[in-house]
Amino acid sequence: MSLVKDLTLCGMAAAGIALLPAIGAAAGSHQWDYSREARGLLATLEYDATHVSRNAERLQSLTADPNIGKQAHAKLLNQIRAEVNEMGRKLTRLEAIRNSVAPWEQKAIDQAAPAIRLMADNTQDAIHFLNTNPEETWKPIYGKYVTNLFNEASGLGSTVRRYEEYARIHSEDQHMQKALDMQPAS
């Protein structure tokens, strides 16, 4: 019997997020703000990535002690699996609206996508290893999956934070130009 359920990302295209604008909205009604939606989803991806990196760090500490039971590993891997699946659902929505958002948001999405897919792969590999080798969590290959997961989650969080900082500074610059009645620099 498997200790941990398999990851359900399977290409991540099957799941979506119910944040779509109403179909057939009346003329003159408010248009959907895809950029705002993307910023919100990216912010939650940053939060999720930080949470995954914390759980992966906890999992790393468990691999250092061969006396830690497999259930402790399974509990953390199940939490990570759920978090990565949720990140996959958010990524699916971001990819669906990618062409309707600002260039910086497109770049953030483009950089988040491979990181989330790698996190899914390493989570799946760690789950498979634990299910087939429940008494060998001290082995270097298992530690490698966990370390990769930590590095990918930490890197994703940092990347999204940098894009959010860029957006904040860019917005402040635009507001200042408008306040001073200045033309944007070309």
Legacy VTK file of the C-alpha trace (Angstrom):
# vtk DataFile Version 3.0
C-alpha trace
ASCII
DATASET POLYDATA
POINTS 186 float
0.000 0.000 0.000
1.335 3.416 -0.908
2.223 5.748 1.905
1.669 8.823 -0.207
-0.851 9.449 -2.928
0.533 10.073 -6.375
0.876 13.597 -7.646
-2.028 14.669 -9.838
-0.386 17.360 -11.951
-0.486 15.266 -15.144
0.421 18.063 -17.511
-1.361 20.608 -15.319
-3.701 21.508 -18.189
-6.654 19.545 -16.864
-7.304 21.862 -13.920
-8.377 25.473 -14.080
-9.293 28.214 -11.689
-12.764 29.690 -11.644
-11.615 33.271 -12.129
-12.897 33.689 -15.658
-14.915 36.758 -16.622
-18.602 36.323 -17.245
-19.380 35.179 -20.780
-21.626 37.516 -22.704
-21.099 40.482 -20.389
-23.315 43.385 -21.285
-21.887 46.113 -23.500
-20.290 48.845 -21.435
-19.866 46.598 -18.418
-16.581 46.364 -16.579
-13.880 44.507 -18.509
-11.981 41.733 -16.769
-8.617 42.880 -15.417
-6.332 40.013 -16.438
-3.265 41.858 -15.264
-4.725 42.243 -11.788
-5.686 38.572 -11.769
-2.162 37.600 -12.835
-0.595 39.756 -10.111
-2.847 38.097 -7.539
-2.024 34.614 -8.758
1.698 35.392 -8.858
1.540 36.714 -5.299
-0.128 33.506 -4.130
2.476 31.476 -6.028
5.169 33.303 -4.080
3.407 32.454 -0.817
2.921 28.831 -1.891
6.566 28.512 -2.959
7.704 29.843 0.406
5.492 27.308 2.165
6.766 24.447 -0.009
10.379 25.463 0.639
9.722 25.444 4.405
8.179 21.984 4.218
11.013 20.755 2.001
13.495 22.155 4.523
11.715 20.208 7.278
11.851 17.132 5.076
15.589 17.694 4.546
16.104 17.652 8.303
14.233 14.341 8.528
16.523 12.718 5.935
19.501 13.357 8.226
18.109 10.947 10.819
17.528 7.360 9.644
15.520 6.701 12.828
12.713 9.063 11.767
9.715 7.012 10.717
8.333 6.910 7.206
5.041 8.406 8.394
6.735 11.734 9.177
8.116 11.815 5.634
4.758 10.819 4.185
2.938 13.563 6.082
5.239 16.282 4.752
5.236 14.862 1.228
1.433 14.823 1.225
1.412 18.487 2.251
3.961 19.350 -0.435
2.025 17.351 -3.039
-1.167 19.273 -2.260
0.677 22.611 -2.400
2.399 21.808 -5.686
-0.892 20.640 -7.192
-2.474 23.941 -6.162
0.449 25.800 -7.734
-0.141 23.766 -10.903
-3.784 24.874 -11.008
-2.721 28.511 -10.633
-0.078 28.091 -13.331
-2.696 26.646 -15.679
-4.776 29.788 -15.259
-1.740 32.058 -15.643
-0.791 30.323 -18.871
-4.380 30.717 -20.126
-4.311 34.501 -19.606
-0.636 35.013 -20.461
-1.255 36.875 -23.725
-3.550 39.373 -21.975
-1.102 40.579 -19.323
1.849 42.968 -19.126
5.239 41.878 -20.486
6.761 41.630 -16.996
3.903 39.331 -15.945
4.463 37.188 -19.050
8.141 36.835 -18.134
7.233 35.928 -14.545
4.822 33.264 -15.827
7.451 31.951 -18.250
9.975 31.602 -15.433
7.494 30.122 -12.953
6.289 27.379 -15.304
9.453 25.259 -15.487
10.113 25.687 -11.756
6.649 24.412 -10.874
6.998 21.498 -13.286
10.367 20.581 -11.768
8.839 20.805 -8.292
6.102 18.423 -9.435
8.671 16.008 -10.882
10.815 16.009 -7.741
7.775 15.639 -5.508
6.602 12.691 -7.592
10.085 11.141 -7.501
10.300 11.546 -3.716
6.824 10.022 -3.302
7.743 7.091 -5.522
11.009 6.556 -3.645
9.267 6.642 -0.263
6.574 4.238 -1.449
9.118 1.739 -2.788
11.877 2.250 -0.169
10.117 3.322 3.036
13.025 2.332 5.275
15.734 4.028 3.178
14.981 7.743 3.466
18.606 8.301 4.417
19.794 7.373 0.901
21.380 10.207 -1.120
18.935 9.894 -4.029
15.973 10.643 -1.771
17.885 13.542 -0.247
18.576 14.838 -3.757
14.866 14.901 -4.623
14.144 16.795 -1.413
17.048 19.221 -1.920
15.968 19.892 -5.503
12.445 20.549 -4.296
13.729 23.014 -1.682
15.956 24.787 -4.227
13.214 25.048 -6.853
10.641 26.366 -4.381
13.093 28.870 -2.901
14.146 30.006 -6.357
10.549 30.421 -7.502
9.708 32.507 -4.458
12.727 34.756 -5.056
11.954 35.137 -8.758
8.354 36.145 -8.171
9.411 38.596 -5.429
11.839 40.269 -7.865
9.086 40.686 -10.470
6.710 42.056 -7.849
9.375 44.560 -6.772
9.884 45.566 -10.404
6.129 46.111 -10.794
5.980 48.216 -7.630
8.899 50.405 -8.713
7.538 50.725 -12.253
4.129 51.768 -10.929
5.698 54.358 -8.615
7.698 55.705 -11.554
4.559 56.045 -13.682
2.684 57.792 -10.867
5.592 60.188 -10.315
5.803 61.000 -14.030
2.082 61.730 -14.085
2.275 63.844 -10.914
5.127 65.878 -12.385
3.451 66.041 -15.804
6.508 64.453 -17.403
6.713 62.394 -20.575
7.909 58.805 -20.062
11.560 58.253 -20.898
12.096 56.378 -24.133
LINES 1 187
186 0 1 2 3 4 5 6 7 8 9 10 11 12 13 14 15 16 17 18 19 20 21 22 23 24 25 26 27 28 29 30 31 32 33 34 35 36 37 38 39 40 41 42 43 44 45 46 47 48 49 50 51 52 53 54 55 56 57 58 59 60 61 62 63 64 65 66 67 68 69 70 71 72 73 74 75 76 77 78 79 80 81 82 83 84 85 86 87 88 89 90 91 92 93 94 95 96 97 98 99 100 101 102 103 104 105 106 107 108 109 110 111 112 113 114 115 116 117 118 119 120 121 122 123 124 125 126 127 128 129 130 131 132 133 134 135 136 137 138 139 140 141 142 143 144 145 146 147 148 149 150 151 152 153 154 155 156 157 158 159 160 161 162 163 164 165 166 167 168 169 170 171 172 173 174 175 176 177 178 179 180 181 182 183 184 185
